[in-house]
Amino acid sequence: MKKLFTLLSILLSVTASAQSMREVLPSMPDTICRLLTRNNMLDFPDYLDTQMKAEVRNRLSGNSEMKTLTDDYTLIQVSESSTLQFKLLPTSKSKLILAAYTYFLNDSIADSQLSIYDISWKQLPTEKYLKLVPQPNTTVQAILSSSTTDLQLRTAKPFQISLVSDQPAPAAAPTTATWHWNGKVFKNK
């Protein structure tokens, strides 16, 4: 009986960790991206499988397109001015889902909202896995990698206000920091 229980435990843990992005996306709750429906999330991979453009009509009758889908990463162009990226992060027990919803204000200014979920889409406290210090008047664009578990954060201060003159101060050049997933948390490289 004990051997059977051990075997079942091993099989369940292997099954849970074997989930791919293709298996996880259809169970994504609508609350994570209100523009996309469950049917949209089911249609995207089917279009890619048939070598078609993975484009669907979203809830606002606009077009949304899945640009990339791998075993552990996806990039969706939700609208002309927003993208949604997901990355599966391996842990010792299962996987986590890192989500980055990015809004593009123009060609050079973008701001991302980062969220972390367990494999059943229960939201977890992001600060437990990624320690960021908020900066005033700063935008942070998250860039997830399709080939590694690294996270790039591009920080910009596009709205510099001068206290000396009525003219805006020139914006500082953006900086990029790379954060590496170590299986438990993101560490700044």
VENFENBEL-V979503 format. One line per field, one symbol per residue. ss: DSSP state (a for helix, b for strand, c for the rest). psi: psi as a letter, one per 20 degrees, with the letter a starting at -180 (. if undefined). burial: # if it has 9 or more other ideal C-beta (glycine too) atoms within 8 Angstrom, else .. Layout:
# VENFENBEL-V979503
ss=???
psi=???
burial=???
This chain:
# VENFENBEL-V979503
ss=caaaaaaaaaaaaaaaacccaaaaaccccccccccccaaaaaaaaaaaacccccbbbcccccbbbbbbbcccbbbbbbbccbbbbbbbbbccccbbbbbbbbbbcccccbbbbbbbbbccccbbcaaaccccccccccbbbbbbccccccbbbbbbbccccccccccccccbbbbbbbbbbccccbbbc
psi=ghhgggggggghhgggiiprhhhhghjpqhihnihprghghhhghgghhjkrpmprpahjkrpqpohpoahjqqppngahjqqpqqpppqrhhcqqpppooppohahipqpqppqpqaijkpprohihiooqoppqkpqoppoqpiirjqppoopqmimpppihrjqqqpqqpqqpqppppjigrppp.
burial=............#..##.###..##..#.#.##.##...######.##.....#.#.#...#.###..#...#######..########.#..############...####.######.#..#.#..##.......########...##########.#.#........#.....#####...##...
